Amino acid sequence: MSAQVAAAGVRQLDVAIVGAGFSGLYMLHRIRDLLKLETQVFEAADGVGGTWYWNRYPGARCDSESYVYSYSFSKELEQEWNWSSRYPEQPEILQYLNHVADRFDLRRSIQFETRVTSATFDETSSRWNLTTDTGEKVSARYLVSAVGCLSSSNTPDFPGLSSFKGDFYHTGAWPHEGVDFKGKRVGLIGTGSTGIQATPVIAAQAEHLTVFQRTPNFSIPARNAPLTSEAAREIKENYDRIRQTCRESDFGFPYEVSERLASEVSAEERNAIYSELWDLGGFRFFASSFGDILSDKAANDTAAEFVRAKIRETVKDPATAELLCPTDHPYGTKRPPIDTDYYQSFNRDNVTLVDVRTKPIVQITPAGLRTEDAEYDLDIIVFATGFDAMTGALLNMDIRGLNGTRLADKWADGPRSYLGLQIVGFPNLFTITGPGSPSVLTNMPVAIEQHVEWVSDCIDYMNRHGLSRIEATEDAQEEWVQHVWDEAQATLFPQANSWYMGANIPGKTRVFMPYVGGMTLYRDRCNDVAEHGYKGFALQN
Ligand code: NA7
């Protein structure tokens, strides 16, 4: 079916989807191919991929194992695709998503290089009116935001940036042709997951790399390796079981989430467990060590101290090692990075670590940058300074609901939603992996598939029952917001200045945005809501 164009030049759709990453692609497939509804995706980039389209920085790699950082909805897709390594590199994930787009013939329903600039709900028709930066007008019954949680990049407002004579780049908007660091003095600002992945790769190329660190992080070795054909065969033979384990796991991973308590074992036993998981690498250290490290500070301290000991053991210069040791937040309360030779990079002669916590960056100069106590001459500045996470991209769309209320105003004191799926006052708008859902605390494709399937089932239900408007009720939303907050308060998460809390963006209200209660409880709750006629939502003809 081709999209209808009404006489007034307004294109009429059943469903408009914003974003062509993991969420948008699957959403399109479900709505267009299974429900047979008139659907269009709007995507600002000139290709599919979402976060994997933009984040092409050196060392960009997924921290989830490749074979589970993928769709589970098609067994054929699962069997035909071959991953090359334990953790997939950005180009390989992008290749995979392009393959998905081709395999399911998705491109013909995606409008590239088109940014949605406003979305306004029309109360009379119960439809969303969209405008785009290409001047198009669109009317859709449902609006699905698939804009991702980490897609609105954050470049700090340092004075003087425009005076810089060298080149500067944000890791989340990396040039497609790449950057040549050979013979260059490079400054890297930021030591989150991105800075930690990029450091060793840039260090291997640049004449000199200066890493400007505001907050040290607890990084665990990835232990990346090629996926042998034997391992790949075994995975494919057991895919059903692996996917089931992921779906039943609170974090969406295929390994055991530990329930044993750090306080119940001896120090020797604890260290043996940490050592084993450190050697296995990746998120296992976080998920499979002890069930109380995210809720009990004393338990957390044992993990934190283990990692600090590893840093001190790895980094030769004691002062640098000490500077790399995090002490201001509990382990795991900021997104835990995993790395390949991050700490080892600081043993190189061409790498320097600068503490910008005690002596912040005050200015970008024509020749480089100035901190409170020193000048650094640089040819290239890399901003690995993160994102306006979870709400940034959504609010950039200028969404207006009932009575013309702007979502940005409604969320001025932090995001409020029912199940992270819908917002009171914004009928027929669904937010895939929105704030208030497990999203970034899980292996993302697992959370994405659950949301996409729930939303498409909901739209199908609406159509089958002759309904045209769905909106979360105030009571249901308030109860959910309180539950999300109570769950977070029972953990150590609120103790960190993390992007989970909105703390990385000056002026952003601090509230813990994702749902920490785990995928299992969350999935049950969403299923229960649907099975009871979409309990907590008001449905209208
Ligand atoms: P993150 O995790 O938000 O990291 C950004 C880093 O940039 C972090 O170390 C920040 O320090 C630092 N930063 C931000 N602003 C400044 C200023 N003004 N001065 C100095 N340093 C600054 O983003 P990533 O891209 O690394 O990771 C995002 C997610 O992508 C990741 O978690 C994965 O899910 C994939 P801070 O810690 O705020 O003190």
Boltz pocket constraint, residues with backbone or C-beta under 6 A from the ligand:
constraints:
  - pocket:
      binder: B
      contacts: [[A, 150], [A, 156], [A, 189], [A, 190], [A, 191], [A, 192], [A, 193], [A, 194], [A, 195], [A, 212], [A, 213], [A, 214], [A, 215], [A, 335], [A, 356], [A, 361], [A, 384], [A, 385], [A, 386], [A, 387], [A, 497], [A, 499], [A, 503], [A, 504]]
      max_distance: 6.0
